[in-house]
Amino acid sequence: MCLLLTIPSELRALIIEHVLFTPLSPPVTPLQSDGIEYNDLRYKGWVGRGSKTYYYKPQSTASSSSCLSLLLTNRQISAETQMSLGRMKVDYDLDISVKDDLNLFLTWLSVPCLTTHVSTLYANVRLFGHIIEKCVVRSQIGDGGRLGFHWSFYAASERFLRYGIRRPRHTGDTLVLDFQSAELELAFPPEAVTYKHWSERHRGLDRGDQSEISETLSSYTTRPEWLCEYLQSWIGGLLHTSYYTSMFGQPLYEHTYWDYPDAC
């Protein structure tokens, strides 16, 4: 086997870039036992009973940064690693697993280097399990009353903004959200079940509804486009900075510039 320093520099650069920028595989299932909930900062938005945000322990990697071991190997590898980082935009990959329309489990799949500026954050939002049940919705409490589910997303974004990006409104900073279903056993609701039925469930408006759609809703899994529309509408409400949402929209205004696509 050739030593790394004896192979052509072009091949060595490819190997370094592969180590830096190849993401890990996401967890197969969002197991609560593998995650820990961080409370080392005081969040502006709080999530009450029935909804929590969990952050996965780092997967089996040598450090929290893919570049750290390369930087510490020797001077030549360190210099070439820094050159690779200088040529490439620093993009991060994050897996957000959503379980039963309730709990979030976050796993960093790619952290090329420890930095205060991220060019692009790719967040793959994967849905597992069933649509939230009526009894669980009744116990959800968050800022603004019921609707505790989306505050888990707020806590995740607030944590990233406060610990990650330090350059507000910097051109080129991009958050890419890709919503997809990872549920293998449950089916999507039939065409007769619409986004309105799903959103009313989360808002607790179908509490007294005993129709077949309402009673069987939790036997299906959520359509990814519904969660996309739900969060887009909610974020838009925060950015309008009304009397009730101004304190929550402030971190988003201070650290980000939002540009919504035409379609999710």
Secondary structure by P-SEA (a helix, b strand, c coil): ccccccccaaaaaaaaaaacccccccccccccccbbbbccccccccccccbbbbbcccccccccccccccccccaaaaaaaaaaaaaccbbbbbbbbbccccbbbbbbcccccccccccbbbbbbbbccccccaaaaaaccccccccccaaaaaaaaaaaaaccccccccccbbbbbbbbbcccccccccccccaaaaaaaaaccccccccccccccccccccaaaaaaaaaaaaaaaaaccccccccaaaaaacbbbbbcccc
